[in-house]
Amino acid sequence: MPASQTTSIDGALSPGQVWTCVAEASTHWAAQAALPLRDVVVIVPFAQLLEPARRAFAARGGWQPRVETSATLALACFPPTPPEPG
């Protein structure tokens, strides 16, 4: 497992620029760890942040990491609960 890494982001940046920095830092971290970006999962704290994060990674081109919240990741990892009879 690669070592954790902390990156500072300028508070004067626009939200779009912040997500660009996050995408760049995450991509750089994955490259240093020799992890294909398609095998990386990026967790964001709120569902409202999924779309801007995914857009920032998409703007970079190529493979994208999986961008999830802990709740959406949990839902994706387990089979759905079968419906109750009746």
Biopython code that builds the backbone (N, CA, C, O; Angstrom):
import numpy as np
from Bio.PDB.StructureBuilder import StructureBuilder

atoms = [
    (1, "MET", "N", (0.844, -1.177, 0.000)),
    (1, "MET", "CA", (0.000, 0.000, 0.000)),
    (1, "MET", "C", (0.887, 1.238, 0.000)),
    (1, "MET", "O", (1.804, 1.339, 0.816)),
    (2, "PRO", "N", (0.633, 2.173, -0.893)),
    (2, "PRO", "CA", (1.434, 3.393, -0.930)),
    (2, "PRO", "C", (1.224, 4.233, 0.324)),
    (2, "PRO", "O", (0.177, 4.173, 0.969)),
    (3, "ALA", "N", (2.239, 5.011, 0.648)),
    (3, "ALA", "CA", (2.148, 5.897, 1.801)),
    (3, "ALA", "C", (1.096, 6.964, 1.564)),
    (3, "ALA", "O", (0.828, 7.353, 0.428)),
    (4, "SER", "N", (0.502, 7.433, 2.659)),
    (4, "SER", "CA", (-0.468, 8.512, 2.515)),
    (4, "SER", "C", (0.255, 9.787, 2.101)),
    (4, "SER", "O", (1.460, 9.937, 2.302)),
    (5, "GLN", "N", (-0.491, 10.673, 1.534)),
    (5, "GLN", "CA", (0.094, 11.909, 1.018)),
    (5, "GLN", "C", (-0.865, 13.051, 1.298)),
    (5, "GLN", "O", (-2.079, 12.905, 1.154)),
    (6, "THR", "N", (-0.319, 14.175, 1.694)),
    (6, "THR", "CA", (-1.123, 15.364, 1.937)),
    (6, "THR", "C", (-0.762, 16.413, 0.905)),
    (6, "THR", "O", (0.415, 16.646, 0.628)),
    (7, "THR", "N", (-1.775, 17.044, 0.338)),
    (7, "THR", "CA", (-1.567, 18.090, -0.653)),
    (7, "THR", "C", (-2.334, 19.327, -0.212)),
    (7, "THR", "O", (-3.515, 19.243, 0.126)),
    (8, "SER", "N", (-1.673, 20.461, -0.215)),
    (8, "SER", "CA", (-2.340, 21.715, 0.107)),
    (8, "SER", "C", (-2.919, 22.321, -1.161)),
    (8, "SER", "O", (-2.298, 22.290, -2.224)),
    (9, "ILE", "N", (-4.124, 22.873, -1.029)),
    (9, "ILE", "CA", (-4.787, 23.500, -2.167)),
    (9, "ILE", "C", (-5.094, 24.943, -1.794)),
    (9, "ILE", "O", (-5.621, 25.218, -0.717)),
    (10, "ASP", "N", (-4.767, 25.840, -2.672)),
    (10, "ASP", "CA", (-4.970, 27.275, -2.451)),
    (10, "ASP", "C", (-6.450, 27.571, -2.250)),
    (10, "ASP", "O", (-7.272, 27.235, -3.103)),
    (11, "GLY", "N", (-6.793, 28.194, -1.135)),
    (11, "GLY", "CA", (-8.179, 28.524, -0.814)),
    (11, "GLY", "C", (-8.786, 29.585, -1.716)),
    (11, "GLY", "O", (-9.999, 29.793, -1.686)),
    (12, "ALA", "N", (-7.968, 30.263, -2.520)),
    (12, "ALA", "CA", (-8.487, 31.306, -3.411)),
    (12, "ALA", "C", (-8.947, 30.748, -4.754)),
    (12, "ALA", "O", (-9.457, 31.495, -5.589)),
    (13, "LEU", "N", (-8.774, 29.458, -4.970)),
    (13, "LEU", "CA", (-9.170, 28.853, -6.247)),
    (13, "LEU", "C", (-10.683, 28.716, -6.337)),
    (13, "LEU", "O", (-11.375, 28.621, -5.324)),
    (14, "SER", "N", (-11.179, 28.707, -7.562)),
    (14, "SER", "CA", (-12.605, 28.448, -7.780)),
    (14, "SER", "C", (-12.874, 26.966, -7.522)),
    (14, "SER", "O", (-11.937, 26.168, -7.533)),
    (15, "PRO", "N", (-14.134, 26.579, -7.289)),
    (15, "PRO", "CA", (-14.428, 25.164, -7.069)),
    (15, "PRO", "C", (-13.931, 24.265, -8.207)),
    (15, "PRO", "O", (-13.409, 23.179, -7.954)),
    (16, "GLY", "N", (-14.090, 24.708, -9.440)),
    (16, "GLY", "CA", (-13.605, 23.909, -10.568)),
    (16, "GLY", "C", (-12.098, 23.726, -10.537)),
    (16, "GLY", "O", (-11.590, 22.649, -10.852)),
    (17, "GLN", "N", (-11.386, 24.773, -10.160)),
    (17, "GLN", "CA", (-9.931, 24.690, -10.063)),
    (17, "GLN", "C", (-9.504, 23.773, -8.920)),
    (17, "GLN", "O", (-8.501, 23.066, -9.022)),
    (18, "VAL", "N", (-10.270, 23.788, -7.837)),
    (18, "VAL", "CA", (-9.965, 22.893, -6.712)),
    (18, "VAL", "C", (-10.055, 21.443, -7.176)),
    (18, "VAL", "O", (-9.170, 20.637, -6.888)),
    (19, "TRP", "N", (-11.133, 21.114, -7.900)),
    (19, "TRP", "CA", (-11.294, 19.738, -8.363)),
    (19, "TRP", "C", (-10.221, 19.361, -9.378)),
    (19, "TRP", "O", (-9.799, 18.206, -9.428)),
    (20, "THR", "N", (-9.777, 20.315, -10.184)),
    (20, "THR", "CA", (-8.669, 20.049, -11.103)),
    (20, "THR", "C", (-7.415, 19.692, -10.304)),
    (20, "THR", "O", (-6.695, 18.761, -10.664)),
    (21, "CYS", "N", (-7.152, 20.429, -9.224)),
    (21, "CYS", "CA", (-5.995, 20.131, -8.363)),
    (21, "CYS", "C", (-6.130, 18.758, -7.707)),
    (21, "CYS", "O", (-5.154, 18.013, -7.615)),
    (22, "VAL", "N", (-7.328, 18.426, -7.253)),
    (22, "VAL", "CA", (-7.559, 17.116, -6.641)),
    (22, "VAL", "C", (-7.299, 16.009, -7.662)),
    (22, "VAL", "O", (-6.649, 15.012, -7.347)),
    (23, "ALA", "N", (-7.803, 16.181, -8.878)),
    (23, "ALA", "CA", (-7.596, 15.181, -9.929)),
    (23, "ALA", "C", (-6.111, 15.039, -10.258)),
    (23, "ALA", "O", (-5.614, 13.925, -10.425)),
    (24, "GLU", "N", (-5.406, 16.162, -10.352)),
    (24, "GLU", "CA", (-3.973, 16.105, -10.647)),
    (24, "GLU", "C", (-3.202, 15.423, -9.524)),
    (24, "GLU", "O", (-2.346, 14.579, -9.787)),
    (25, "ALA", "N", (-3.496, 15.779, -8.276)),
    (25, "ALA", "CA", (-2.793, 15.183, -7.138)),
    (25, "ALA", "C", (-3.083, 13.686, -7.036)),
    (25, "ALA", "O", (-2.180, 12.897, -6.757)),
    (26, "SER", "N", (-4.322, 13.297, -7.259)),
    (26, "SER", "CA", (-4.690, 11.880, -7.196)),
    (26, "SER", "C", (-4.019, 11.088, -8.310)),
    (26, "SER", "O", (-3.531, 9.979, -8.091)),
    (27, "THR", "N", (-4.000, 11.663, -9.499)),
    (27, "THR", "CA", (-3.359, 11.002, -10.638)),
    (27, "THR", "C", (-1.862, 10.856, -10.395)),
    (27, "THR", "O", (-1.284, 9.810, -10.692)),
    (28, "HIS", "N", (-1.231, 11.897, -9.858)),
    (28, "HIS", "CA", (0.194, 11.851, -9.542)),
    (28, "HIS", "C", (0.482, 10.792, -8.484)),
    (28, "HIS", "O", (1.441, 10.032, -8.614)),
    (29, "TRP", "N", (-0.346, 10.735, -7.434)),
    (29, "TRP", "CA", (-0.180, 9.748, -6.372)),
    (29, "TRP", "C", (-0.283, 8.334, -6.932)),
    (29, "TRP", "O", (0.534, 7.474, -6.604)),
    (30, "ALA", "N", (-1.277, 8.093, -7.769)),
    (30, "ALA", "CA", (-1.459, 6.762, -8.354)),
    (30, "ALA", "C", (-0.261, 6.383, -9.223)),
    (30, "ALA", "O", (0.186, 5.236, -9.201)),
    (31, "ALA", "N", (0.253, 7.337, -9.983)),
    (31, "ALA", "CA", (1.418, 7.057, -10.834)),
    (31, "ALA", "C", (2.641, 6.717, -9.986)),
    (31, "ALA", "O", (3.385, 5.793, -10.315)),
    (32, "GLN", "N", (2.853, 7.460, -8.894)),
    (32, "GLN", "CA", (3.983, 7.170, -8.007)),
    (32, "GLN", "C", (3.864, 5.787, -7.388)),
    (32, "GLN", "O", (4.870, 5.113, -7.167)),
    (33, "ALA", "N", (2.647, 5.366, -7.109)),
    (33, "ALA", "CA", (2.395, 4.066, -6.496)),
    (33, "ALA", "C", (2.291, 2.950, -7.529)),
    (33, "ALA", "O", (2.049, 1.797, -7.173)),
    (34, "ALA", "N", (2.472, 3.286, -8.807)),
    (34, "ALA", "CA", (2.361, 2.322, -9.907)),
    (34, "ALA", "C", (0.983, 1.655, -9.920)),
    (34, "ALA", "O", (0.864, 0.462, -10.197)),
    (35, "LEU", "N", (-0.046, 2.437, -9.621)),
    (35, "LEU", "CA", (-1.419, 1.944, -9.657)),
    (35, "LEU", "C", (-2.108, 2.468, -10.905)),
    (35, "LEU", "O", (-2.104, 3.676, -11.142)),
    (36, "PRO", "N", (-2.698, 1.597, -11.708)),
    (36, "PRO", "CA", (-3.485, 2.098, -12.835)),
    (36, "PRO", "C", (-4.659, 2.909, -12.291)),
    (36, "PRO", "O", (-5.336, 2.474, -11.360)),
    (37, "LEU", "N", (-4.894, 4.057, -12.857)),
    (37, "LEU", "CA", (-5.954, 4.937, -12.365)),
    (37, "LEU", "C", (-7.313, 4.253, -12.397)),
    (37, "LEU", "O", (-8.177, 4.558, -11.575)),
    (38, "ARG", "N", (-7.515, 3.340, -13.327)),
    (38, "ARG", "CA", (-8.800, 2.638, -13.411)),
    (38, "ARG", "C", (-9.029, 1.719, -12.215)),
    (38, "ARG", "O", (-10.154, 1.272, -11.993)),
    (39, "ASP", "N", (-7.967, 1.425, -11.428)),
    (39, "ASP", "CA", (-8.083, 0.574, -10.245)),
    (39, "ASP", "C", (-8.170, 1.368, -8.949)),
    (39, "ASP", "O", (-8.217, 0.780, -7.869)),
    (40, "VAL", "N", (-8.191, 2.691, -9.039)),
    (40, "VAL", "CA", (-8.206, 3.566, -7.861)),
    (40, "VAL", "C", (-9.648, 3.962, -7.550)),
    (40, "VAL", "O", (-10.447, 4.198, -8.457)),
    (41, "VAL", "N", (-9.970, 4.033, -6.255)),
    (41, "VAL", "CA", (-11.273, 4.527, -5.811)),
    (41, "VAL", "C", (-11.027, 5.812, -5.036)),
    (41, "VAL", "O", (-10.265, 5.825, -4.070)),
    (42, "VAL", "N", (-11.667, 6.883, -5.456)),
    (42, "VAL", "CA", (-11.590, 8.171, -4.769)),
    (42, "VAL", "C", (-12.901, 8.352, -4.012)),
    (42, "VAL", "O", (-13.980, 8.311, -4.602)),
    (43, "ILE", "N", (-12.798, 8.555, -2.695)),
    (43, "ILE", "CA", (-13.985, 8.727, -1.861)),
    (43, "ILE", "C", (-14.178, 10.214, -1.572)),
    (43, "ILE", "O", (-13.266, 10.883, -1.086)),
    (44, "VAL", "N", (-15.352, 10.717, -1.869)),
    (44, "VAL", "CA", (-15.709, 12.109, -1.535)),
    (44, "VAL", "C", (-16.737, 12.060, -0.397)),
    (44, "VAL", "O", (-17.472, 11.080, -0.283)),
    (45, "PRO", "N", (-16.801, 13.091, 0.443)),
    (45, "PRO", "CA", (-17.656, 13.016, 1.631)),
    (45, "PRO", "C", (-19.157, 13.165, 1.375)),
    (45, "PRO", "O", (-19.961, 12.694, 2.179)),
    (46, "PHE", "N", (-19.548, 13.802, 0.288)),
    (46, "PHE", "CA", (-20.971, 14.073, 0.053)),
    (46, "PHE", "C", (-21.333, 13.733, -1.390)),
    (46, "PHE", "O", (-20.516, 13.887, -2.297)),
    (47, "ALA", "N", (-22.560, 13.271, -1.592)),
    (47, "ALA", "CA", (-23.032, 12.920, -2.933)),
    (47, "ALA", "C", (-22.975, 14.108, -3.889)),
    (47, "ALA", "O", (-22.774, 13.926, -5.089)),
    (48, "GLN", "N", (-23.149, 15.313, -3.372)),
    (48, "GLN", "CA", (-23.128, 16.504, -4.219)),
    (48, "GLN", "C", (-21.751, 16.736, -4.841)),
    (48, "GLN", "O", (-21.632, 17.492, -5.806)),
    (49, "LEU", "N", (-20.725, 16.107, -4.312)),
    (49, "LEU", "CA", (-19.369, 16.281, -4.835)),
    (49, "LEU", "C", (-18.991, 15.232, -5.879)),
    (49, "LEU", "O", (-17.928, 15.322, -6.494)),
    (50, "LEU", "N", (-19.847, 14.252, -6.078)),
    (50, "LEU", "CA", (-19.543, 13.203, -7.065)),
    (50, "LEU", "C", (-19.372, 13.784, -8.464)),
    (50, "LEU", "O", (-18.372, 13.521, -9.132)),
    (51, "GLU", "N", (-20.342, 14.569, -8.901)),
    (51, "GLU", "CA", (-20.311, 15.089, -10.274)),
    (51, "GLU", "C", (-19.119, 16.006, -10.533)),
    (51, "GLU", "O", (-18.435, 15.810, -11.537)),
    (52, "PRO", "N", (-18.828, 17.002, -9.680)),
    (52, "PRO", "CA", (-17.667, 17.849, -9.975)),
    (52, "PRO", "C", (-16.353, 17.069, -9.950)),
    (52, "PRO", "O", (-15.446, 17.352, -10.734)),
    (53, "ALA", "N", (-16.251, 16.099, -9.061)),
    (53, "ALA", "CA", (-15.027, 15.297, -9.018)),
    (53, "ALA", "C", (-14.903, 14.459, -10.294)),
    (53, "ALA", "O", (-13.829, 14.400, -10.892)),
    (54, "ARG", "N", (-15.977, 13.821, -10.708)),
    (54, "ARG", "CA", (-15.943, 13.007, -11.928)),
    (54, "ARG", "C", (-15.640, 13.865, -13.156)),
    (54, "ARG", "O", (-14.907, 13.435, -14.047)),
    (55, "ARG", "N", (-16.200, 15.075, -13.208)),
    (55, "ARG", "CA", (-15.920, 15.984, -14.328)),
    (55, "ARG", "C", (-14.433, 16.341, -14.399)),
    (55, "ARG", "O", (-13.850, 16.385, -15.483)),
    (56, "ALA", "N", (-13.827, 16.595, -13.239)),
    (56, "ALA", "CA", (-12.404, 16.967, -13.210)),
    (56, "ALA", "C", (-11.534, 15.819, -13.709)),
    (56, "ALA", "O", (-10.575, 16.045, -14.447)),
    (57, "PHE", "N", (-11.856, 14.604, -13.316)),
    (57, "PHE", "CA", (-11.073, 13.459, -13.801)),
    (57, "PHE", "C", (-11.330, 13.228, -15.287)),
    (57, "PHE", "O", (-10.403, 12.888, -16.022)),
    (58, "ALA", "N", (-12.561, 13.404, -15.737)),
    (58, "ALA", "CA", (-12.886, 13.221, -17.153)),
    (58, "ALA", "C", (-12.147, 14.232, -18.018)),
    (58, "ALA", "O", (-11.732, 13.912, -19.132)),
    (59, "ALA", "N", (-11.981, 15.453, -17.512)),
    (59, "ALA", "CA", (-11.288, 16.497, -18.275)),
    (59, "ALA", "C", (-9.827, 16.142, -18.526)),
    (59, "ALA", "O", (-9.224, 16.639, -19.478)),
    (60, "ARG", "N", (-9.256, 15.291, -17.684)),
    (60, "ARG", "CA", (-7.863, 14.874, -17.853)),
    (60, "ARG", "C", (-7.724, 13.880, -19.016)),
    (60, "ARG", "O", (-6.645, 13.746, -19.593)),
    (61, "GLY", "N", (-8.801, 13.198, -19.352)),
    (61, "GLY", "CA", (-8.754, 12.207, -20.426)),
    (61, "GLY", "C", (-8.227, 10.877, -19.913)),
    (61, "GLY", "O", (-7.720, 10.779, -18.795)),
    (62, "GLY", "N", (-8.354, 9.875, -20.736)),
    (62, "GLY", "CA", (-7.862, 8.542, -20.370)),
    (62, "GLY", "C", (-8.750, 7.875, -19.331)),
    (62, "GLY", "O", (-9.898, 8.264, -19.114)),
    (63, "TRP", "N", (-8.177, 6.851, -18.694)),
    (63, "TRP", "CA", (-8.910, 6.129, -17.669)),
    (63, "TRP", "C", (-9.192, 7.044, -16.496)),
    (63, "TRP", "O", (-8.420, 7.957, -16.200)),
    (64, "GLN", "N", (-10.303, 6.789, -15.834)),
    (64, "GLN", "CA", (-10.691, 7.563, -14.656)),
    (64, "GLN", "C", (-10.763, 6.639, -13.451)),
    (64, "GLN", "O", (-11.039, 5.448, -13.595)),
    (65, "PRO", "N", (-10.517, 7.182, -12.263)),
    (65, "PRO", "CA", (-10.747, 6.371, -11.074)),
    (65, "PRO", "C", (-12.248, 6.266, -10.813)),
    (65, "PRO", "O", (-13.053, 6.983, -11.409)),
    (66, "ARG", "N", (-12.587, 5.393, -9.945)),
    (66, "ARG", "CA", (-13.972, 5.288, -9.510)),
    (66, "ARG", "C", (-14.165, 6.351, -8.432)),
    (66, "ARG", "O", (-13.429, 6.356, -7.446)),
    (67, "VAL", "N", (-15.119, 7.237, -8.590)),
    (67, "VAL", "CA", (-15.385, 8.301, -7.620)),
    (67, "VAL", "C", (-16.707, 7.973, -6.937)),
    (67, "VAL", "O", (-17.751, 7.886, -7.583)),
    (68, "GLU", "N", (-16.644, 7.793, -5.622)),
    (68, "GLU", "CA", (-17.805, 7.340, -4.849)),
    (68, "GLU", "C", (-17.869, 8.062, -3.511)),
    (68, "GLU", "O", (-16.896, 8.678, -3.077)),
    (69, "THR", "N", (-19.025, 7.978, -2.865)),
    (69, "THR", "CA", (-19.126, 8.291, -1.439)),
    (69, "THR", "C", (-19.054, 6.944, -0.727)),
    (69, "THR", "O", (-19.136, 5.901, -1.377)),
    (70, "SER", "N", (-18.906, 6.948, 0.575)),
    (70, "SER", "CA", (-18.880, 5.659, 1.279)),
    (70, "SER", "C", (-20.210, 4.921, 1.083)),
    (70, "SER", "O", (-20.234, 3.694, 0.992)),
    (71, "ALA", "N", (-21.302, 5.665, 1.021)),
    (71, "ALA", "CA", (-22.617, 5.034, 0.836)),
    (71, "ALA", "C", (-22.776, 4.445, -0.563)),
    (71, "ALA", "O", (-23.255, 3.319, -0.699)),
    (72, "THR", "N", (-22.386, 5.179, -1.604)),
    (72, "THR", "CA", (-22.541, 4.640, -2.961)),
    (72, "THR", "C", (-21.589, 3.472, -3.198)),
    (72, "THR", "O", (-21.914, 2.547, -3.942)),
    (73, "LEU", "N", (-20.420, 3.510, -2.571)),
    (73, "LEU", "CA", (-19.484, 2.395, -2.701)),
    (73, "LEU", "C", (-20.045, 1.155, -2.018)),
    (73, "LEU", "O", (-19.957, 0.055, -2.563)),
    (74, "ALA", "N", (-20.617, 1.322, -0.836)),
    (74, "ALA", "CA", (-21.213, 0.188, -0.129)),
    (74, "ALA", "C", (-22.353, -0.424, -0.932)),
    (74, "ALA", "O", (-22.476, -1.647, -0.999)),
    (75, "LEU", "N", (-23.183, 0.410, -1.536)),
    (75, "LEU", "CA", (-24.286, -0.103, -2.356)),
    (75, "LEU", "C", (-23.783, -0.870, -3.564)),
    (75, "LEU", "O", (-24.387, -1.862, -3.970)),
    (76, "ALA", "N", (-22.676, -0.414, -4.140)),
    (76, "ALA", "CA", (-22.141, -1.053, -5.337)),
    (76, "ALA", "C", (-21.412, -2.358, -5.029)),
    (76, "ALA", "O", (-21.258, -3.204, -5.911)),
    (77, "CYS", "N", (-20.968, -2.526, -3.802)),
    (77, "CYS", "CA", (-20.152, -3.698, -3.454)),
    (77, "CYS", "C", (-20.968, -4.916, -3.032)),
    (77, "CYS", "O", (-20.444, -6.029, -2.993)),
    (78, "PHE", "N", (-22.214, -4.720, -2.724)),
    (78, "PHE", "CA", (-23.032, -5.818, -2.236)),
    (78, "PHE", "C", (-24.235, -6.004, -3.138)),
    (78, "PHE", "O", (-24.730, -5.044, -3.730)),
    (79, "PRO", "N", (-24.711, -7.243, -3.245)),
    (79, "PRO", "CA", (-25.900, -7.456, -4.076)),
    (79, "PRO", "C", (-27.107, -6.755, -3.447)),
    (79, "PRO", "O", (-27.165, -6.582, -2.229)),
    (80, "PRO", "N", (-28.057, -6.360, -4.275)),
    (80, "PRO", "CA", (-29.243, -5.705, -3.720)),
    (80, "PRO", "C", (-30.039, -6.665, -2.844)),
    (80, "PRO", "O", (-30.007, -7.879, -3.041)),
    (81, "THR", "N", (-30.736, -6.112, -1.893)),
    (81, "THR", "CA", (-31.592, -6.914, -1.043)),
    (81, "THR", "C", (-32.761, -7.422, -1.888)),
    (81, "THR", "O", (-33.428, -6.646, -2.572)),
    (82, "PRO", "N", (-32.999, -8.731, -1.832)),
    (82, "PRO", "CA", (-34.110, -9.253, -2.643)),
    (82, "PRO", "C", (-35.444, -8.720, -2.130)),
    (82, "PRO", "O", (-35.600, -8.485, -0.931)),
    (83, "PRO", "N", (-36.404, -8.530, -3.032)),
    (83, "PRO", "CA", (-37.711, -8.029, -2.598)),
    (83, "PRO", "C", (-38.409, -9.037, -1.678)),
    (83, "PRO", "O", (-38.217, -10.249, -1.783)),
    (84, "GLU", "N", (-39.199, -8.504, -0.804)),
    (84, "GLU", "CA", (-40.001, -9.360, 0.095)),
    (84, "GLU", "C", (-41.088, -10.061, -0.711)),
    (84, "GLU", "O", (-41.601, -9.499, -1.678)),
    (85, "PRO", "N", (-41.436, -11.264, -0.328)),
    (85, "PRO", "CA", (-42.530, -11.947, -1.033)),
    (85, "PRO", "C", (-43.832, -11.159, -0.942)),
    (85, "PRO", "O", (-44.121, -10.510, 0.064)),
    (86, "GLY", "N", (-44.602, -11.233, -2.011)),
    (86, "GLY", "CA", (-45.924, -10.612, -1.980)),
    (86, "GLY", "C", (-45.920, -9.283, -2.614)),
    (86, "GLY", "O", (-46.958, -8.623, -2.672)),
]
sb = StructureBuilder()
sb.init_structure("model")
sb.init_model(0)
sb.init_chain("A")
sb.init_seg("    ")
for serial, (resi, resn, name, xyz) in enumerate(atoms, 1):
    if name == "N":
        sb.init_residue(resn, " ", resi, " ")
    sb.init_atom(name, np.array(xyz, "f"), 0.0, 1.0, " ", f" {name:<3s}", serial, name[0])
structure = sb.get_structure()
